Amino acid sequence: MNDVILSVRDLKVHFSTEDGVVKAVDGLSYDLTKGRTLGIVGESGSGKSVSNLAILGLHNPEKTAVSGEITFEGKQLVGARESELQRLRGNQISMIFQDPLTSLSPYYTVGEQIAETYRRHTGAGKSQARKRAIEMLTKVGIPQPDRRVDDYPHQFSGGMRQRAMIAIALCCDPALLIADEPTTALDVTVQAQILDLLRDLQSEFNTAIILITHDMGVVAQMADDVLVMYAGRCVERGTVRDVLKAPEHPYSWGLLSSIPSLSGDVEVPLVPVRGTPPSLIDPPSGCPFHPRCDFRSRVPGDLCVTKRPDLEPARGHGSACHLSTSDKRLIFTEEIQQRLG
C-alpha cells in the first residue's frame, strides 16, 4: 500500500541481564498508514513502550539486541546510523513520553525547549524559533502564550505540561507521532482535552499516531486500529470496531471484562485476568497466555502448551489463538457478552 508510512516486521528487542536474556519484544509485525491512529494496548511489561523506543533507536546498543525490520517512509531504521536517527527524531518522528515533568528539563523555559527542537532541525534563528514556540503554545491551547513561553515546567500544571510536550513533539510537523500513555495521571476532564487536542492536530497535519495505552476507553475514543500485545507479541489486531465489539482472543476478553461499563449491570462483578504476566526471561512454551487462559480446555490435546499460535489471518481482523473460529464466536456470545453487559 502506498499510504503505509511505517512497516514493522518480526521486530525483536532482547535485553541482556545478569539473570538471562529478557525477550521484551519477540516477533512483532504491523503496518501504519498516514493519518490513522494505531492503539497499542496490553498490561505493563507487554512490550508496548519498548517496541516504540526501538523505532527511535533509543535502546542502549551495548545491552540490547534489536532485530527485524522497521521501515519508515522507505528508510530502514534497524541498524541505521545514529546520525540518521538523530535527523529523524523530533523532526519526522516525534514522541510524547509518559511523564512530562521528568521529560522536560527544569533548567530551561518551556519556550526554550520548543525552540531548541525547531532550531536543530530547521536551522532557524532565535527570533524565528521563539515565534514558532509561541505559535505552538497557541495551537495546544496554552493561555497567554506570549507570556507563558518564558515560564519553567514547574510553573505549569500537569495538563499544561502535557500540552507543552505535545507542542515540542509537533513543532516540526512530524509525519509520525508516538504518544506513550499521554493521559496518565491526568484527571478525566484534562484527559478529554488532551485527546481532543491530539485529534484536532492530527486532522490539521495528517499525522500518523501510535497511541500506547492500557485504557480501552482511550482506545475507543482515539484509535482507528488496535493491536493487543501480550508477552512481547501481538495476540490480536484489527479495526477498533472489530477488536472492541467482537474480540477474538481470551486475553482481549479479559482486558475488556476487567473494566466497568456505564451501560452494564452494576450487580455483575468485574472479572480480572487471573494470574500474573509471565517471565520474559523464561516465557511459557506454546501460547504465552495458556497458563492464564480459562478456555484452554476447549482446545484438543496439548496444542496450547506445545505450539505457538500464528496470527491469522495475515491481514484484517485476526488473533493468535488455537480456539476454532466457531468456538471463539460461541464463547463470546454465551459468556463474554454477559460480562460486558
N, C-alpha and C positions, 0 to 999 in steps of 0.2 A: 504494500500500500504506500502510495506516495506521500500521504499525510502522516505517516509514522515518524515521530520525532525522536523517540527513544526505543531501542530494542535491546532487551536483556535476554541472554541465552545461557542456560546452565551455569549461572553465577554461583561460585563457591567462595566463601570467606572463612578461613580457618585460622584460629589463633593458637600459637604455641605457648603453653603454660607449664609450670612445674608438675602439674597433675596429669598432663596429657594435652592432646590437640582438641580444642573446642571448635566444633563444626557449627559456627553461628549461622551461616547460610550454606545450604548444602544442595544446590541444584535448582536455582530459581530462574524462571523464564516468564517474560511478559512483554507486551508492546504498549506504547502510549502514543496517542495521536494528538496533533495540535489542537489546542483549545478545549481539551477534555480534562476531566479530573479523575484520577485513579485513587480510590481509597484503599489503603493497605491496613488491615486490621489483624488483631491477634493479641494474646497475652504478653506481658512483659517477658523479654527473653526469647521471643519467637523469631527474631531476626529482622524486624521492621527497620529500625534505625541503622543497623549495621549494613544492610543491603544498600541503603541510600547514601551512607557515608562512602561506600565503595564507588558510587557514581562520581563523586567529587574527588576521589583519590585521597581521602583524609585518614586512611589507616597507616599505622607505622609499618613500613615495608620490612623492617628487621624482625618483627614479631608476627606479621600477618602474611598469609599466603592467599592471594586473590587470583582466581582463575575463571575461565569462561569468557563471555563476550558482553561488553556494554557499548553499544553503538549509538552515538548522539549525532544526529544530522550527518550521518555518513562517516563520522570520526570514531575510531576505535579507542576507547578510554582505558581499557585494561592494558597495562604496560606502556601507556603513553608517558612522554617526558614530563617532568614536573613543571617545566616552563610552559608547556602546552596546557596543562591542567590549570595553572595559575591564570592564564589568559581567559579560560572558560569560567572559573569561579567568580561569582559576583557579577559577571558580565552576561554570558549566555545561559548559565545555570546558577541559580541562587538558592539559598536555604534559609528557612526560618527555624531557629533552634528552639528547644523546649523551654528553656528558662532565659528570658531576655535580660534579667538582672545580671546573670553571670556571663551572658554573651556580649553585652555592651561593656565597654571599658569605662570604669568610674573616673578616669583621669582626663577624659576628653568630653566636650559637649556633644550632645546628640547631633547637632548640625555638623560639627567637625567630622564625625564618624560617617555620616551620609556623604559629605563632600569628599572624604578620602577615597571611598569606593568609586565615586564618579570620576574623580581626577585620575585615579590609577588606570582606569580602563578607557577613558576618552581623551586624556591629555588636556583637559580644560584648565583654565586659570582659576585662581582662588575666588575671585568675584563671581565668575560664572558658576563655579561649583556651589558657592553659598546660595546663589539664586536657585539652583536646582534643588538644594536641600530644603529651602523654604517651599518650593513648589511641591515637593514630595510630601512634606508635612501637611500641606493643604490638602493633597489628594487623599491622605489617610485619615483626615478628619481631626487633626490636632488644632485646637482653638488658638488664636493669636500666634500663628506660626512664625511670623517675623520676630516675635519676642522669645517664644519657646525654643527657637533654634539655638539659642545660646545657653539653654539650661543643661544641666548634667542629668544622667539617667536616674539618680536617686530623687530628683525633683519631679519625676513623672510617676503617675500611678501605674499599677500593674497593666491595666488595659492600654494606657498610653505608651508604655514601654514596648508592648507587643506591636502597637501601631508603628512605633519608631523602627522596630526590627523589620516590619513589612516595607517601610519606606526605604531602608537600606537595601533590602533584597530586590526591590523593583526599580531602583534609581537608574539602572542601565537598561531597562526594558528587556529582561531575560526571556528567552523562549521557553525555559523550563523552571518552575518554582517547586522546591521541595519544602513542604510545611510539616515539621515534626512536632506533633501534639501542640498545635498553635493556640489552643484554648485551655490548656492545662492550668489549673489553679485560678481561673477567672470565674467570676460569678455568671449566672445564666444570662443576664442582660448584656454584659460586656461580651460574652461568648457569641451571642447572636449578632452583635455589632461587628465583631471581627470576621465572622463567617460571611456576613453581608458584604463587608468591605472586600474580602478576597474574591467573592463572586463578581462584584462590580468591576474590580481591577482586571480580572480575567477577561471579562467581556470587552473591556476597553483595549487591552493589549493582546488578546487572543493567546494568552499564556497557557501552556500545559502545566497541570498541577499534580504532584504526588502528595496526597494527604495521608500522613501516618497518624493513626489514632487507635484507641481501644473503645471509642464511643460510637456505638451503632447509630445513635441519633444524629451525630455529626455526619456520619457517612450518608444517612438517608437524606440529609438536607443538602449536602455539597457534592457528592460523588456522582459520576456518570457510570463508572465501572468499579467493581470491588474485587480485591484479591485478599483471600484469607490465608494467613500464614500460621504454621504450627511447626515447631522444632526445626526452623530454618528452611522449611519447604512450603510451597503453595499447595494447600489442600482443597481449595475451591476458588473459582473465579468466574465472573460473568458480569452482566449489567447489574446496576444497583437494584433494579426491579426483580430480576431473576434471583439474585442471592438473598435479598431480604424477604421477598414474597414466597419463594419456593426453594429454600436452601436444600442442598442435596447431601451435605457431609455431616456426620454426627457431631463434629466439633462446632460447625456453624450452628447446628440446632442448640448446642449447649450454650454458646455465646448469646443467642437470642433469648433462650429460656431463662437466663440469669439476670435479665434486666426487666424492670417494671414497665407495664403498658397502661397508658391512660384509659384505653378502651377495654382492658381486660377485667376479669372478675377479681376484686380485691381479696376474696377469700382463697383464691388459688395461690399456693406458695410458689416463690421463685425456686427454680431448680438449677443450682450452680453445677458447673462441670466438676465432677468428683475427681479426687486425687490432685496431684501437682504436676507441673510441666516436667518433662524428662530431662535427664542429664544430657548435655550436648557433647560431653566427652565420650560417653558410652551410651548412645541413643538406642532405643529398643530396635530389635530386628523387625523386618517386615514393615507393616504400617506403624509409624511412630505414635499414633494415637491409640493403638489397640489396648494398652494397659488401662486406659480410662474410658473406653468405649462401652456403652450399655447395650450395644446391638451386635457385639462380636459373635455371640452365639448363633446369630442368624446367617452367618457365613459358613459354608460347609468346610469341614476339615480344619486344618491349622493354617489356612491361607493367610490370615491376618498376621500371623507370627512369622511366617517364612518368606513372604513375598511383598515387596514394596509396591503398592498400587500405582498405576500410571494415572496421570491427569487426563481424563477423557471427557469430551472429545478434544481434539487439538485446538479448535477454535470455538468460540461461543461459550455457552454455559457448561462448565464441567467440574467434576470433583474427583479427587484421588481416594476412592473408597471401593472395597471389594463387594459391597452390597449391590445386588442387582437393581436395575432401574425400577422394576416393579416393586421391589421391597422398599426402596427409598420413598417412592410415592405413597405406598401403603402406610409406612411408619409415620411419615409426615402428616398424612391425612388423619390417621386414627389416634396418634399420640401427641405429636409435637404441636399441632394447631390448637389443641386443647390447652396446652401450657401457655401459648402465646395469647390466648383469648381472642 
